[in-house]
Amino acid sequence: MCVRMMLPIGLVVLFAVEVIFGVVVMTKLPLGRVVGPRVARWFGAEGSASKRVNEFEICSRIDFRQAQSLKTIALVSYPQSGNAWVRHLVERATGIYTSTVYPEEKGNPRTAKTFPGITADYKSGQVICSKTHRFDIEHILEFEGSILLIRHPAQAIVSLAYKYNELSLEMSAKERRTLTQSPRWRFFVERESLRWRNLYFQWLQTAKSPLVVYYEDLVSSPNQTLQKMIRYMNSTPVRQDLVDCALSRFPPLKTAKQRGRARWWIPREYLHENPYTQELDSLIMEYMVDVNISLTDKGYKPFPWNSTVDVF
């Protein structure tokens, strides 16, 4: 009788010891440490981790297509207008690599790791679209289609100023004010706003039936906008599970807090003062009018006017 009573007691003790051991191990483990299957089984870590991995694996299989099997599509934008973000989304939502028209990027290890598809020539028909900021007519005519990704110039120019170190995070508010009231800043904005105008004006006038995508629409309605781009490229049916997975990995970042947490985003400081003088504001508006006239003449909806420079 004693033996029969001690057997269940022994099992209870062993069970309790295993649970306590698991708690101790979990509390001592550094954040992110991979746990053993027994501990993971008790606390459900194994199942939840597998679920997250499987969700991301859905849109992680990206490859080239057979040569000359795809149309040559340009992903056109003024710099700092979301080109890299769109490429991440498109690659994961279609399973096809993107490329670039710039040969020098192929020699950049960081870029090649982020976008392996740049090893392919943009005219090879193996990639779904290719990044370009060029707007010479000969270049435009190389493509069978194009997506014009348009961001408000007031935001894009400030973002580019940080990239070129015209503005920097180390500057004080006084130093930024001094710079943005200087002839150097005026020259930078005059040059870049004209470049913004010429790029979109030339593509709208020359390209064959481009698809116009506003950066603001991609932020506010990412699902519909991404699907519209995929349908335009017409290389693969739209798969909602891939679209959802792509947007889960690279979601729109609408606030400074969200941008600070994102591993793929380069954190930058928000501006709290308008860096544009009244004269420069008027110049930017004039160029926006030129582009909007071209848009409406071609049957596209006008570009949204309102913008704040704190989001870039």
Secondary structure, 3 states (H helix, E strand, C coil): CHHHHHHHHHHHHHHHHHHHHHHHHHHHCCCCCCCCHHHHHHHCHHHHHHHHHHHHHCCCCCECCCCCCCCCEEEEECCCCCHHHHHHHHHHHHCECCEECCHHHHHCHHHHHHCHHHHCCCCCCCCCCEEECCCCHHHHCCCCEEEEEECCHHHHHHHHHHHCCCCCCCCCHHHHHHHHCCHHHHHHHHHHHHHHHHHHHHHHHHCCCCEEEEHHHHHHCHHHHHHHHHHHHCCCCCCHHHHHHHHHHCCCCCCHHHHHHCCCCCCCCCCCCCCCCHHHHHHHHHHHHHHHHHHHHCCCCCCCCCCCCCCC
